[in-house]
Amino acid sequence: MQGSVTAYEKPVPHTGLADWYAKQWANQQTNDTRRSDAFNLRHEARQLRNETSIKTNWDTYHNNVRLADRITELDRWRDTLTACLNRLNHEIQSLRDEKYSTEQELDSLGIPLGIVSECLQMRDGRQGFELTYDDGDTELKTELCVLEGVRKLLVERCQAAWEKINRLEEVKFKVTLDLNDKCDTIEIDKDQLTLDKHCANISYKTDPLKIAKNAIPYETWLQNSKYTKLLADNELADTDKLREALFVMRERARNDMRAQRDRVDFTLRKRIYETQKSRNELEWQLVKMREEMEKVQREIKSLEESLEDKTDALKLCQTRLENRTFRPGAELAIDEAELCLKEEVRQLRQTQKDLRDKIYCAKTTYNALEDQQVVIDIDLQNKCQSMMTDIRCLDLRARLKTDSSGTRSTETDRNIVLTKMEKEIPPT
């Protein structure tokens, strides 16, 4: 029977129902497997994301803690080095002040040296037997040696202080350099600590795992920091002793110079007293010498008058003898009168001779007294000149007793200070 609809089939093989069910089951299994794999993948991915996120957060946290600890450590070292630097600055300034004071003390020695040299030259201008190697010369030369020794010691101390300041400056430079590096490092680490993954100035870097060219191990860094502090401590260890030595040296020098100055002044005053005593003795001798010269001169005049008187008496005797030779005849006899007159002539001649000898002796004595008077005058002038020289030396040395305020300190003022009588003395 002919149908009304024509049915066509694809010219391909058709699957059986059993195969269709098998295909459905296979697709279902495949889908279940794929979903299971996807579920496992999502679970593992979620777990990986969580684990990596946690690890990244903890790593970031630990690194932040490490950076903070490093900054704290650097802060401690910065504070330590800052304290060392402050000590260095303080010690350098203190040592410079002590060195400046010592240099001022050294410069002030020029005045005592000049005064002592001038005193020696002045005392070398003494004349005659007053030009002696007395205690004044000895003490002045001793004072000159003391001043030269003090000057040498002060120069050595100043040189030692200068060398110490240079070493401290060198250590200060090293500490400052290390301190600046640590300050810069702190700033860099603080900047790194403020960074996070949301910052805009982060990026990939070329070879981030490279080691810097001048990088050193942590142990070396720590050893270098300790060495810097130890170097500063070692240099600061004897600075106090050096400053104390400078101060003690100055005070000891002042005491030595003051003691020697007092000895010299005492010796000069003693020498002035001795010279004045000798001058007074010479003046007394000169007065007595002049009185004796006047007496001798009067005696010479008396002797000359006596000689002149004896001359007239001799003329009288000789005239009598001559006139008696004209007696006439037997009256020309050698009688007792003639014998006595002749004896008188001989005695008068001997008396004249004795008087002339005595006049000669008196004149010789007068000349000797006059020569001795000249010697005494010269010696007296020399002693006066020597005494005035020592007085001028004392006046010149009074400049050594001028204190820091520019006023002269007398022995009375010194005794008032020593006995603490300032408040009991009424103001002038």
C-alpha positions as CSV (number, residue, x, y, z in Angstrom):
1,M,0.0,0.0,0.0
2,Q,1.3,3.3,-1.0
3,G,1.9,5.7,2.0
4,S,1.2,9.3,2.1
5,V,4.5,10.4,3.8
6,T,7.9,9.5,2.6
7,A,10.5,8.9,5.4
8,Y,14.1,9.3,4.8
9,E,17.0,8.0,6.9
10,K,20.6,9.3,7.1
11,P,22.8,7.2,5.3
12,V,24.9,6.6,8.4
13,P,24.9,3.8,10.7
14,H,22.5,4.2,13.7
15,T,23.4,3.5,17.2
16,G,21.6,0.8,19.1
17,L,19.7,1.5,22.3
18,A,22.2,-0.4,24.3
19,D,25.0,1.7,22.9
20,W,23.1,4.8,23.6
21,Y,22.7,3.9,27.2
22,A,26.3,3.0,27.3
23,K,27.2,6.4,25.8
24,Q,25.0,8.2,28.3
25,W,26.6,6.3,31.2
26,A,30.1,7.1,29.8
27,N,29.3,10.8,29.4
28,Q,27.9,10.9,33.0
29,Q,31.1,9.2,34.3
30,T,33.2,11.6,32.3
31,N,31.2,14.6,33.6
32,D,31.5,13.4,37.2
33,T,35.2,12.9,36.7
34,R,35.6,16.3,35.2
35,R,33.6,18.0,38.0
36,S,35.5,16.0,40.6
37,D,38.7,17.1,39.1
38,A,37.5,20.7,38.9
39,F,36.4,20.5,42.5
40,N,39.7,19.1,43.6
41,L,41.5,21.8,41.6
42,R,39.4,24.6,43.1
43,H,40.0,23.1,46.6
44,E,43.7,22.8,46.0
45,A,43.9,26.3,44.5
46,R,42.0,27.8,47.4
47,Q,44.3,25.9,49.8
48,L,47.3,27.1,47.9
49,R,46.0,30.7,47.8
50,N,45.4,30.6,51.5
51,E,48.7,29.0,52.3
52,T,50.7,31.4,50.1
53,S,48.8,34.4,51.4
54,I,49.4,33.3,55.0
55,K,53.1,32.6,54.2
56,T,53.5,35.8,52.4
57,N,51.9,37.8,55.2
58,W,53.9,36.0,57.9
59,D,57.1,36.5,55.8
60,T,56.3,40.1,55.4
61,Y,55.6,40.4,59.1
62,H,58.8,38.6,60.1
63,N,60.8,40.7,57.8
64,N,59.1,43.8,59.1
65,V,60.0,42.7,62.6
66,R,63.6,42.0,61.5
67,L,63.7,45.5,59.9
68,A,62.4,47.0,63.2
69,D,64.9,45.0,65.2
70,R,67.6,46.1,62.9
71,I,66.5,49.7,63.2
72,T,66.4,49.3,67.0
73,E,69.9,47.8,67.0
74,L,71.1,50.6,64.8
75,D,69.4,53.2,67.1
76,R,71.3,51.7,70.0
77,W,74.6,51.9,68.2
78,R,73.7,55.4,67.0
79,D,73.0,56.5,70.6
80,T,76.3,54.9,71.7
81,L,78.3,56.5,69.0
82,T,76.5,59.8,69.6
83,A,77.5,59.6,73.3
84,C,81.1,58.8,72.2
85,L,81.1,61.7,69.7
86,N,79.8,64.1,72.4
87,R,82.5,62.9,74.8
88,L,85.1,63.3,72.0
89,N,83.9,66.9,71.4
90,H,83.9,67.7,75.1
91,E,87.3,66.2,75.6
92,I,88.7,67.9,72.5
93,Q,87.4,71.3,73.6
94,S,88.6,70.7,77.2
95,L,92.0,69.6,76.0
96,R,92.2,72.6,73.7
97,D,91.3,74.9,76.6
98,E,94.0,73.3,78.7
99,K,96.5,73.5,75.8
100,Y,95.6,77.2,75.3
101,S,96.1,77.9,79.0
102,T,99.4,76.1,78.9
103,E,100.4,78.1,75.8
104,Q,99.5,81.3,77.6
105,E,101.6,80.1,80.6
106,L,104.4,79.4,78.1
107,D,104.1,82.8,76.5
108,S,104.0,84.5,79.9
109,L,107.5,83.0,80.6
110,G,108.9,85.5,78.2
111,I,108.5,88.3,80.8
112,P,110.3,86.4,83.6
113,L,113.1,85.3,81.2
114,G,113.6,88.8,80.0
115,I,113.6,90.2,83.5
116,V,116.1,87.6,84.8
117,S,118.3,88.2,81.8
118,E,118.1,91.9,82.3
119,C,118.9,91.5,86.0
120,L,121.9,89.5,85.2
121,Q,123.1,92.1,82.7
122,M,122.5,94.9,85.2
123,R,124.4,93.1,87.9
124,D,127.1,92.3,85.4
125,G,127.6,96.1,85.1
126,R,128.9,96.3,88.7
127,Q,132.4,97.7,89.0
128,G,135.5,96.8,90.9
129,F,135.5,94.2,93.6
130,E,131.7,94.5,93.7
131,L,131.6,92.3,90.5
132,T,131.4,89.1,92.5
133,Y,129.8,85.7,92.1
134,D,127.5,86.2,95.1
135,D,124.4,84.5,96.1
136,G,122.3,86.8,94.0
137,D,124.1,85.7,90.8
138,T,123.8,82.1,91.9
139,E,120.0,82.4,92.6
140,L,119.4,84.4,89.4
141,K,121.2,81.8,87.3
142,T,119.3,79.1,89.2
143,E,116.0,80.9,88.5
144,L,117.1,81.1,84.8
145,C,117.6,77.3,84.8
146,V,114.3,76.8,86.5
147,L,112.5,79.0,83.9
148,E,114.3,77.1,81.1
149,G,113.3,73.8,82.6
150,V,109.7,74.9,83.0
151,R,109.6,76.2,79.5
152,K,111.0,72.9,78.2
153,L,108.4,70.9,80.1
154,L,105.6,73.2,79.0
155,V,106.6,72.8,75.4
156,E,106.7,69.0,75.8
157,R,103.2,69.1,77.4
158,C,101.9,71.3,74.6
159,Q,103.3,69.0,72.0
160,A,101.8,66.0,73.7
161,A,98.4,67.8,73.9
162,W,98.6,68.7,70.2
163,E,99.4,65.1,69.2
164,K,96.5,63.9,71.5
165,I,94.1,66.4,69.9
166,N,95.1,65.2,66.4
167,R,94.5,61.6,67.4
168,L,91.1,62.6,68.9
169,E,90.2,64.4,65.8
170,E,91.1,61.4,63.7
171,V,89.0,59.2,66.0
172,K,86.2,61.8,65.8
173,F,86.3,61.6,62.0
174,K,86.0,57.9,62.1
175,V,83.1,57.9,64.6
176,T,81.4,60.7,62.7
177,L,81.7,58.7,59.5
178,D,80.4,55.6,61.1
179,L,77.6,57.5,62.8
180,N,76.5,59.2,59.6
181,D,76.5,55.8,57.8
182,K,74.3,54.4,60.6
183,C,72.0,57.4,60.4
184,D,71.6,56.9,56.7
185,T,71.1,53.2,57.1
186,I,68.3,53.9,59.7
187,E,66.6,56.2,57.3
188,I,66.8,53.7,54.5
189,D,65.5,50.9,56.7
190,K,62.7,53.1,58.0
191,D,61.7,53.9,54.5
192,Q,61.6,50.2,53.7
193,L,59.6,49.5,56.8
194,T,56.9,52.0,55.6
195,L,56.6,50.2,52.2
196,D,53.8,47.7,51.6
197,K,52.5,45.9,48.5
198,H,50.0,48.6,47.8
199,C,52.6,51.4,47.4
200,A,53.0,53.0,44.0
201,N,56.7,53.1,44.0
202,I,57.4,49.4,43.9
203,S,58.5,47.5,40.8
204,Y,60.4,44.6,39.5
205,K,64.2,44.9,39.8
206,T,67.0,43.5,37.8
207,D,68.7,40.7,39.7
208,P,67.2,41.3,43.1
209,L,69.2,38.5,44.6
210,K,72.6,39.9,43.8
211,I,75.1,40.7,46.5
212,A,76.3,44.2,46.7
213,K,79.9,44.9,45.7
214,N,81.1,46.1,49.1
215,A,78.8,44.0,51.2
216,I,80.3,42.5,54.4
217,P,79.0,39.8,56.8
218,Y,77.0,40.8,59.9
219,E,79.7,39.6,62.2
220,T,82.2,41.9,60.4
221,W,79.8,44.8,60.7
222,L,79.4,44.1,64.4
223,Q,83.1,43.8,65.0
224,N,83.7,47.1,63.1
225,S,81.1,48.9,65.3
226,K,82.7,47.5,68.4
227,Y,86.2,48.4,67.2
228,T,85.1,52.0,66.5
229,K,83.6,52.4,70.0
230,L,86.7,50.7,71.5
231,L,89.0,53.0,69.6
232,A,87.1,56.0,71.0
233,D,87.1,54.6,74.5
234,N,90.9,53.9,74.4
235,E,91.7,57.4,73.2
236,L,89.4,59.0,75.8
237,A,90.9,56.8,78.6
238,D,94.0,58.9,79.2
239,T,92.6,62.3,78.2
240,D,91.6,63.1,81.7
241,K,95.1,62.3,82.9
242,L,96.7,64.4,80.2
243,R,94.5,67.4,81.1
244,E,95.3,66.9,84.7
245,A,99.0,66.6,83.9
246,L,98.7,69.9,82.0
247,F,97.0,71.6,85.0
248,V,99.4,70.1,87.5
249,M,102.4,71.1,85.4
250,R,101.2,74.7,85.2
251,E,100.6,74.9,88.9
252,R,103.9,73.2,89.8
253,A,105.7,75.5,87.4
254,R,104.0,78.5,89.1
255,N,105.0,77.2,92.5
256,D,108.5,76.5,91.5
257,M,108.9,79.9,89.9
258,R,107.3,81.6,92.8
259,A,109.5,79.8,95.3
260,Q,112.6,80.6,93.3
261,R,111.5,84.2,92.8
262,D,111.1,84.6,96.6
263,R,114.6,83.1,97.1
264,V,116.1,85.5,94.5
265,D,114.2,88.5,96.1
266,F,115.4,87.5,99.5
267,T,118.9,87.0,98.3
268,L,118.9,90.4,96.6
269,R,117.4,92.1,99.7
270,K,120.0,90.4,101.8
271,R,122.7,91.5,99.4
272,I,121.4,95.0,99.4
273,Y,121.4,94.9,103.3
274,E,125.0,93.6,103.3
275,T,126.1,96.2,100.7
276,Q,124.3,99.0,102.6
277,K,126.0,97.8,105.8
278,S,129.4,97.8,104.1
279,R,128.6,101.2,102.5
280,N,127.8,102.6,105.9
281,E,131.0,101.2,107.3
282,L,132.9,102.7,104.5
283,E,131.2,106.0,105.0
284,W,132.2,105.9,108.7
285,Q,135.7,104.9,107.7
286,L,135.8,107.8,105.2
287,V,134.7,110.3,107.9
288,K,137.3,108.9,110.3
289,M,139.9,108.9,107.5
290,R,139.2,112.6,106.7
291,E,139.3,113.5,110.3
292,E,142.7,111.7,110.6
293,M,143.9,113.4,107.5
294,E,143.0,116.8,109.0
295,K,144.9,115.8,112.2
296,V,147.9,114.7,110.2
297,Q,147.8,117.8,108.2
298,R,147.7,119.9,111.3
299,E,150.5,117.9,112.7
300,I,152.6,118.4,109.6
301,K,152.0,122.1,109.9
302,S,153.0,122.0,113.6
303,L,156.1,120.0,112.6
304,E,157.0,122.5,109.9
305,E,156.5,125.4,112.4
306,S,158.6,123.5,114.9
307,L,161.3,123.0,112.3
308,E,161.2,126.6,111.4
309,D,161.5,127.5,115.1
310,K,164.5,125.2,115.4
311,T,166.1,126.8,112.4
312,D,166.0,130.2,114.1
313,A,167.4,128.6,117.3
314,L,170.2,127.0,115.2
315,K,171.0,130.3,113.6
316,L,171.1,131.9,117.1
317,C,173.5,129.3,118.3
318,Q,175.7,129.5,115.2
319,T,175.7,133.3,115.4
320,R,176.8,133.2,119.1
321,L,179.6,130.7,118.3
322,E,180.7,132.8,115.4
323,N,180.7,136.0,117.4
324,R,182.6,134.5,120.3
325,T,185.4,133.6,117.9
326,F,186.2,137.3,117.9
327,R,187.2,137.4,121.6
328,P,190.7,138.9,122.0
329,G,193.8,137.3,123.3
330,A,193.6,134.8,126.0
331,E,189.9,135.3,126.3
332,L,189.5,133.0,123.3
333,A,189.1,130.1,125.5
334,I,187.1,126.9,125.1
335,D,184.9,127.4,128.0
336,E,181.8,125.7,129.2
337,A,179.6,128.1,127.4
338,E,181.3,127.3,124.1
339,L,181.0,123.6,124.7
340,C,177.3,123.9,125.6
341,L,176.7,126.1,122.5
342,K,178.3,123.5,120.3
343,E,176.4,120.7,122.0
344,E,173.2,122.8,121.4
345,V,174.1,123.1,117.7
346,R,174.6,119.4,117.4
347,Q,171.3,118.8,119.2
348,L,169.5,121.3,117.0
349,R,170.8,119.7,113.9
350,Q,169.7,116.3,115.1
351,T,166.4,117.8,116.0
352,Q,166.0,119.3,112.6
353,K,166.9,116.0,111.0
354,D,164.4,114.2,113.3
355,L,161.8,116.8,112.4
356,R,162.4,116.5,108.7
357,D,162.2,112.7,108.9
358,K,159.0,113.0,110.9
359,I,157.6,115.5,108.4
360,Y,158.5,113.1,105.6
361,C,156.8,110.3,107.5
362,A,153.8,112.5,108.2
363,K,153.5,113.5,104.5
364,T,153.9,109.9,103.5
365,T,151.2,108.9,106.0
366,Y,149.0,111.7,104.7
367,N,149.6,110.6,101.1
368,A,148.7,107.0,102.1
369,L,145.6,108.3,103.8
370,E,144.7,110.3,100.7
371,D,145.3,107.3,98.5
372,Q,143.2,105.2,100.8
373,Q,140.5,107.9,100.7
374,V,140.5,107.6,96.9
375,V,140.2,103.8,97.3
376,I,137.4,104.2,99.8
377,D,135.7,106.7,97.5
378,I,135.9,104.4,94.6
379,D,134.8,101.4,96.7
380,L,132.0,103.5,98.1
381,Q,130.9,104.5,94.6
382,N,131.1,100.9,93.5
383,K,129.0,99.8,96.5
384,C,126.5,102.5,95.9
385,Q,126.3,101.6,92.3
386,S,126.0,97.9,93.2
387,M,123.3,98.6,95.8
388,M,121.4,100.8,93.3
389,T,121.8,98.0,90.7
390,D,120.2,95.5,93.1
391,I,117.5,97.9,94.0
392,R,116.7,98.4,90.4
393,C,116.7,94.6,90.0
394,L,114.2,94.4,92.8
395,D,112.1,97.1,91.2
396,L,112.3,95.4,87.9
397,R,111.4,92.1,89.5
398,A,108.3,93.7,91.1
399,R,106.7,93.1,87.7
400,L,106.8,89.4,88.4
401,K,104.5,89.8,91.4
402,T,101.7,91.4,89.3
403,D,98.6,89.2,89.5
404,S,96.0,88.5,86.8
405,S,94.1,91.7,87.5
406,G,97.1,93.8,86.8
407,T,97.6,95.0,90.4
408,R,100.8,94.4,92.4
409,S,100.6,92.1,95.3
410,T,102.8,93.3,98.1
411,E,104.2,91.2,101.0
412,T,101.7,93.0,103.3
413,D,98.8,91.9,101.1
414,R,100.2,88.4,100.9
415,N,100.4,88.2,104.7
416,I,96.9,89.6,105.1
417,V,95.6,86.8,102.8
418,L,97.6,84.1,104.6
419,T,96.4,85.2,108.0
420,K,92.8,85.7,106.7
421,M,92.6,89.3,108.1
422,E,90.7,90.8,105.2
423,K,87.4,91.3,107.2
424,E,89.1,92.7,110.3
425,I,91.0,95.4,108.4
426,P,88.9,98.6,107.9
427,P,88.5,99.7,104.2
428,T,90.8,102.5,103.2
